[in-house]
Amino acid sequence: MIERFDAFCFDYRNVLAAVPLVAALLVEGGAWPHPAAAWALGVALAVAGVAVRALCVLHNRYAQREKKELATEGPYGVVRNPLYVGNLLVIFGAAVASQRLWLLPILALWCAGVYSRVAAHEGRRLIERYGDAYLAYRDAVPAWIPRPPEGFFPALLRQSVALVLLLPFLLKFLLGR
């Protein structure tokens, strides 16, 4: 039963992902306090999502009409579902641009439900097609959130000293000058 539901979610993933956005077009309320900032952030998220999707297409050979192999390079070496991460960025970009604050938590829950089922269905298909190669890849690469490289946090801490450059501007802002 769950496999049929997962297949349904997979087949209609784009339509299902758009449902909350359509609702945002029809329902008023919850406007963003700064419309220009909402548009700027929304566009930035959507552009980032399109860029991620473009990188995915270059690495998964889907658009090239070549024989498909298990994609493990590029964005697929960072997370197993980078194309869906790109989709999420575009979807959340549209949600932010809609200026409906109430939509963001609903959309987060909706997308988590839809894309978790889509990824489960796709995972089963990849096991059937690639077997042990996919299982090894699945064990090595996180599904959604990249693991930072070894030593990242100490390096981040050392480099954060550069943020001291912001202090004069923060003081200027706080003093209202």
N, C-alpha and C positions, 0 to 999 in steps of 0.2 A: 504494500500500500504506500509506504513512504517513498519507495523508489519511483512509483508512478507520479506522486506529487512532485518529487524532485525533477523528474523529466518534464512535467508541465511547467514548473518554474524555469527550467532551462530553455524550453521552447519559446516561452513568452517573457523572458527576462527583461527585454527592453520595454515592453508594454507595462509590465508590473512595476518596473522602476519609475516609470513616468506617472503612475497613479497619484501619488501625493503632490506632484507638481501641477497636475491638472486641477486637483482640489484647491491648490493655492491660487489658481486663476479665478476660481469661482467664489472663494470665501474672502471676505474682508477682515481686517483687524490685525493687530500685532505688528504694526508698521515699525520698521527700523528707524531709530532716532536720527540717523544721518544718511539720507538717501544716496548722496554722492559716494560716501564711503562704502555703502552696501554695493553699489554698482561696481566700484573699483575692485573690491574684494571678490565679488561674484565673478567678474570677468577674469581676474587673475587666477582664481581656482579653475574656471572652465578652460582657460588657455593652458594651464598646467596639465589638466586632464587630457586635453587634445594632444599635447606633446608626449605624454606618457603613452597614449594609445598609438601614436605614430611610431614611437620606438618599438612598441610591441609588434606592430605589423612588420617592421623591418627584421625582427628576430624570429617570428613564428612562421614565416614563409607563407602565411595565408594569402596575402595579396599577390604574391609572386607566382602563384599557381604551380609551385614546385612540389615535388613529393614531400609530404609532411614528415618531419622527424620531431622527436621530443625537444621542445625549446627549453634550453637551460642556460643560455647566454644572455647578456644584456640585462634588461629589466627582469627577465625570468630567472636570472641568477641571484636576484635580490629578494623577490617574493614570487610565490607560485602563481598568483593571480593578478599580475600587473595590469592586464587589460581591464579587469573589473575595478581595480583601484583607479585607473583613469576614468572609467565610467562614473565612479563615486565622486571624483573631483568635479566632473562636469555637472552631475546632478546637484551636488551641494553648491556649486557656483550659481546654478540657476535658482536654487532655493534662496541663497543670500541675496541675489539680485531681485528676487520677488519681494523682498523686504518684509517677509512674514516670519517674525521670530518664532511663533508657535510651531511653524513647520519644521524647524531644525531637529528637535528631539523626536518628533513623529517620523521624519524621514530617516533618522539614524536607526530607529527600531525597525522600520519597514525594510530598509536596505539590508540591514543585518539579517533579517529573516529571509528575504528573497535571495540574496547573494550567498548566504551559507548553504541554502538548498541547491542553488545552481552549482556551487563549487563541489558539493558532495556528489552530485550527479556526474559532473565532469571528471572528478577523481576516479569514480568507478569505471568510467569509459577509458580513461588513460591507463588504469591498471590492466584492463582487458587488452588494450592495444600494445602497450610497451612493457608490461609485466614488471620484472625486477628492476629494470632501468628507472621506471617511474617511482617504484617504491623507495629506491635509494635516493632519488631526487627529492621525493616527498619528505624523507627523513632529514635531509640536509638543508632544505630551504624552507623558511617559514611561509605560511599561507598568505598573510596579509600585512604584517608589520615587520619591516626589515630589522635584522639584528645589527646593532652597531658593530663595526670592526673592533678587533681586540685593541685595547689601549685608547679607544675613542674618548671616554669620559675624562681620563686624566689630561688628554690633549685639549679637550674642550675647556676644562678648568684653567689650564695654563693660558690658553688663547683668550679667555674671557677678560683678561686684564685690559685688552683693547677697548672694552666697553667704557673705560674711564673717560674716553673721548666724549661720551654723551653727558657727563656730569655738568659741564657748563651750560649746556642747553636745557637740562632738567632744572637746574637752579634758575635759569632765566624764565622758564615756564612757571615754576612754582612761585617766583616772586612777581609774576605778572608783568614782565618787561619785554 
